[in-house]
Amino acid sequence: MKTEDIKTMIEDYENLPLECDGMTRVIHYLLKQNKVKHQVYYGRVVYKDKSFYPHYWIELPDKTMIDYKAKMWLGEGAANGIFKLKDEPEMKYGGTKVFLDVNDVTFLILTGGI
């Protein structure tokens, strides 16, 4: 699936009042439902001299990052949304792969039934 298709899939949800763990769960659910290969991570995100831990994000097999909450913790200059890490040299991620089991009920609760 192309990045633009993934952006379209997420756009109705990107402004939900969730923190990184909730938003990652919503996006993970959408990707899983659409059979998009991806991996969820838990760890630290760094932008310039700012750092945030604990943080959740998603990485696609082609090293595209999906992180709609970096700006929440790191400020306006931080990359946000869907981006290639190589294009954002001041953003650094370090963490471990995690398994999230997000079912239909959890998704409805997090999204308010959108």
BAFI-3210 file (N, C-alpha, C; in Angstrom, 3 decimals, decimal comma, padded with zeros to 6 digits):
// residues 114
n [1|2|3|4|5|6|7|8|9|10|11|12|13|14|15|16|17|18|19|20|21|22|23|24|25|26|27|28|29|30|31|32|33|34|35|36|37|38|39|40|41|42|43|44|45|46|47|48|49|50|51|52|53|54|55|56|57|58|59|60|61|62|63|64|65|66|67|68|69|70|71|72|73|74|75|76|77|78|79|80|81|82|83|84|85|86|87|88|89|90|91|92|93|94|95|96|97|98|99|100|101|102|103|104|105|106|107|108|109|110|111|112|113|114]
n.u [000,844|000,536|002,089|000,452|-002,084|-002,192|-002,098|-004,573|-006,259|-005,853|-006,554|-009,117|-008,860|-006,638|-006,682|-007,717|-008,238|-005,953|-003,151|000,205|000,172|-002,549|-003,155|-001,365|-002,436|-004,913|-004,052|-002,555|-004,598|-006,109|-004,193|-003,727|-006,295|-006,399|-004,448|-001,753|001,641|003,497|005,237|004,944|006,421|007,972|009,434|011,957|011,806|013,602|014,230|016,285|017,426|015,506|013,730|011,608|010,099|008,008|007,330|005,251|005,219|004,906|006,466|006,984|007,829|009,573|011,011|009,556|008,177|005,453|004,011|002,029|002,083|004,463|004,974|003,417|004,921|007,461|007,452|006,734|008,589|009,252|009,163|006,122|003,370|003,401|006,459|009,788|012,493|015,123|014,881|014,532|016,782|017,191|015,495|015,288|014,853|014,502|013,963|011,936|010,353|006,872|003,890|000,619|-002,676|-005,403|-008,752|-012,058|-013,803|-012,099|-011,004|-013,350|-013,915|-011,620|-011,812|-014,234|-016,268|-016,101]
n.v [-001,183|002,217|005,185|007,470|006,291|005,172|007,490|008,589|006,654|007,085|009,733|010,563|010,112|011,324|013,618|012,928|013,215|011,864|010,334|009,180|006,346|005,580|006,621|005,187|002,653|002,932|003,440|001,132|-000,784|-000,002|-000,407|-003,145|-004,179|-003,594|-005,135|-004,244|-004,494|-003,939|-002,651|-002,226|-000,053|000,644|003,013|005,497|008,808|011,314|014,707|017,081|018,700|017,718|015,134|012,259|009,836|007,356|006,315|005,567|004,255|003,557|001,529|001,020|-001,638|-000,469|001,378|003,652|005,946|006,129|008,406|010,242|011,808|012,965|015,742|016,574|016,015|016,949|019,418|021,950|021,813|019,175|016,161|014,809|012,650|010,809|009,756|009,549|008,448|008,955|011,350|013,109|014,104|015,060|013,742|011,006|007,631|005,081|001,880|-000,975|-003,715|-004,215|-006,070|-005,362|-005,944|-005,049|-004,883|-004,844|-003,548|-002,054|-000,340|001,100|002,392|004,021|005,670|006,848|005,896|006,833]
n.w [000,000|-000,793|000,569|000,445|000,350|002,866|004,420|003,721|004,804|007,509|007,985|008,991|011,655|012,726|014,340|016,775|020,305|021,645|023,305|022,552|022,895|022,631|020,066|018,483|018,825|017,502|014,847|014,368|014,442|012,168|010,112|010,402|009,851|007,174|006,172|006,071|006,295|009,206|012,131|015,583|017,949|021,124|023,132|023,133|021,859|020,171|019,524|018,328|021,122|022,784|024,458|024,735|026,751|028,056|024,701|021,867|018,550|014,994|012,549|009,121|006,770|004,863|006,237|006,773|008,993|011,270|013,136|014,898|017,123|017,945|017,890|019,996|022,261|021,665|020,439|017,909|015,725|015,367|013,423|012,190|011,762|008,794|007,705|006,302|008,112|007,369|006,093|008,092|009,885|012,470|014,094|016,251|017,032|019,422|020,561|021,467|019,796|020,065|020,874|020,124|020,989|019,587|019,636|018,071|019,867|021,552|019,624|018,876|021,296|021,614|019,358|019,593|018,076|015,451]
ca.u [000,000|001,302|002,021|-000,741|-003,252|-002,176|-002,493|-006,025|-006,870|-005,695|-006,903|-010,300|-008,526|-005,378|-006,863|-008,349|-007,537|-005,279|-001,700|000,883|-000,232|-003,887|-003,103|-000,694|-003,399|-005,881|-003,399|-002,236|-005,846|-006,420|-003,221|-003,977|-007,542|-006,129|-003,351|-000,522|002,715|004,049|005,686|004,753|007,583|007,858|010,761|012,269|011,939|014,440|014,289|017,285|017,816|014,341|013,562|010,409|009,966|007,832|006,664|004,855|005,146|004,827|007,421|006,672|009,018|010,497|011,570|008,676|007,690|004,112|004,022|001,182|002,113|005,792|004,890|002,799|005,945|008,742|007,288|006,302|009,576|009,430|008,425|004,848|002,562|004,062|007,683|010,990|013,430|016,320|014,579|014,389|018,003|017,198|014,599|015,915|013,980|015,132|012,990|011,754|009,098|005,841|002,676|-000,614|-003,885|-006,477|-009,940|-013,069|-014,353|-011,079|-010,966|-014,533|-013,759|-010,581|-012,212|-015,566|-017,181|-016,019]
ca.v [000,000|003,457|006,117|008,331|005,491|005,055|008,812|008,697|005,735|007,619|011,154|010,803|009,822|011,942|014,687|012,434|013,694|010,723|010,416|008,301|004,946|005,435|006,872|004,046|001,548|003,209|003,261|-000,297|-001,465|000,304|-001,085|-004,581|-004,465|-003,436|-006,055|-003,495|-004,956|-002,879|-003,051|-001,236|000,100|001,339|003,443|006,916|009,628|012,485|015,741|018,065|018,503|017,263|013,685|011,815|008,420|006,323|006,727|004,509|004,633|002,448|001,559|000,162|-002,371|000,374|002,349|004,811|006,070|006,676|008,964|011,431|012,485|013,480|017,186|016,749|015,937|017,535|020,752|022,152|021,478|017,730|015,483|014,323|012,042|009,715|010,326|008,721|008,883|009,489|012,732|013,880|013,730|015,476|012,833|009,731|006,695|003,889|001,136|-002,397|-004,114|-004,662|-006,619|-004,750|-006,646|-004,063|-005,489|-003,911|-002,755|-001,076|000,646|001,961|003,229|005,025|006,578|007,409|005,362|007,569]
ca.w [000,000|-000,908|001,697|000,285|000,717|004,328|004,934|003,526|005,765|008,867|008,109|009,822|013,048|013,146|015,330|017,997|021,509|022,248|023,411|021,594|023,007|022,052|018,627|017,878|018,805|016,436|013,549|014,273|014,095|010,768|009,257|010,506|009,133|005,742|005,862|005,798|007,168|010,039|013,453|016,647|018,835|022,400|023,559|023,286|020,663|020,428|018,485|018,760|022,516|023,551|024,461|025,435|027,060|027,051|023,465|020,938|017,143|014,052|011,449|007,992|006,323|004,088|007,196|006,928|010,365|011,473|014,492|014,882|018,429|018,284|018,176|021,310|023,286|021,283|019,894|016,526|014,702|015,251|012,359|012,685|010,710|008,088|007,153|006,255|009,136|006,706|005,698|009,334|010,609|013,880|014,819|016,557|017,736|019,964|021,348|021,231|019,159|021,005|020,292|020,631|020,582|019,574|019,053|017,586|020,980|021,932|018,554|018,997|022,488|021,352|018,289|019,835|017,080|014,171]
c.u [000,887|001,092|000,776|-002,014|-003,346|-002,592|-004,006|-006,764|-006,896|-006,345|-008,136|-009,999|-007,360|-005,517|-007,606|-007,561|-006,907|-003,795|-001,100|000,439|-001,599|-003,884|-002,430|-001,623|-004,421|-005,250|-003,029|-003,469|-006,190|-005,479|-003,465|-005,238|-007,337|-004,907|-002,068|000,532|003,310|004,502|005,482|005,994|007,208|009,263|010,860|012,315|012,700|014,352|015,179|017,680|016,653|014,176|012,266|010,407|008,909|007,020|006,365|004,824|005,089|005,877|006,967|007,944|010,028|011,107|010,793|008,136|006,262|004,049|003,262|001,208|003,485|005,739|004,296|003,873|007,191|008,656|007,048|007,314|009,742|008,617|007,174|004,069|003,274|005,283|008,798|011,985|014,694|016,135|014,459|015,595|018,029|016,245|015,330|014,937|014,807|014,145|012,958|010,405|008,131|004,650|001,488|-001,791|-005,044|-007,675|-010,949|-013,601|-013,361|-010,982|-012,146|-014,439|-012,755|-011,021|-013,563|-016,564|-017,182|-016,179]
c.v [001,244|004,351|006,995|007,595|005,333|006,382|008,991|007,832|006,338|008,991|011,447|010,683|010,640|013,039|014,238|012,910|012,538|011,025|009,337|006,845|004,692|005,617|005,721|002,843|001,729|002,928|001,792|-001,085|-001,249|-000,420|-002,593|-004,972|-004,408|-004,243|-005,350|-003,975|-003,763|-003,467|-001,901|-001,253|000,905|001,736|004,944|007,576|010,895|013,411|016,857|017,773|018,050|015,761|013,344|010,303|008,289|006,827|005,502|005,072|003,367|002,649|000,566|-000,545|-001,528|001,503|003,674|004,794|006,608|007,102|010,284|012,192|013,012|014,961|017,467|016,834|016,748|018,907|020,776|021,746|019,997|017,180|014,859|013,742|010,835|010,296|009,290|009,279|009,479|010,932|013,669|013,598|014,133|014,630|011,512|008,894|005,528|003,155|-000,326|-002,639|-004,579|-005,200|-005,919|-005,544|-005,660|-004,698|-004,409|-002,995|-001,684|000,029|001,616|002,888|004,355|006,069|007,241|006,988|006,100|006,592]
c.w [000,000|000,310|001,615|000,666|002,229|004,955|004,830|004,542|007,169|009,052|008,953|011,313|013,591|014,192|016,584|019,211|022,292|022,397|022,519|021,687|022,386|020,549|017,904|017,809|017,679|015,068|013,329|013,842|012,622|009,808|009,242|009,719|007,620|005,284|005,400|006,797|007,916|011,364|014,427|017,539|020,073|022,822|023,691|021,917|021,054|019,228|019,013|020,199|023,400|023,389|025,186|025,559|028,143|025,858|022,603|019,530|016,298|012,966|010,377|007,523|005,542|004,914|007,238|008,347|010,345|012,928|014,453|016,202|018,826|018,650|019,557|022,393|022,966|020,638|018,395|015,465|014,455|014,082|012,970|011,527|010,137|007,386|007,134|007,271|008,513|006,268|006,901|010,228|012,082|014,741|015,029|017,388|018,237|020,832|020,985|020,562|020,235|020,228|020,939|020,106|020,704|018,882|018,645|018,693|021,415|020,900|018,646|020,198|022,215|020,327|018,547|018,772|015,753|013,033]
res [m|k|t|e|d|i|k|t|m|i|e|d|y|e|n|l|p|l|e|c|d|g|m|t|r|v|i|h|y|l|l|k|q|n|k|v|k|h|q|v|y|y|g|r|v|v|y|k|d|k|s|f|y|p|h|y|w|i|e|l|p|d|k|t|m|i|d|y|k|a|k|m|w|l|g|e|g|a|a|n|g|i|f|k|l|k|d|e|p|e|m|k|y|g|g|t|k|v|f|l|d|v|n|d|v|t|f|l|i|l|t|g|g|i]
***
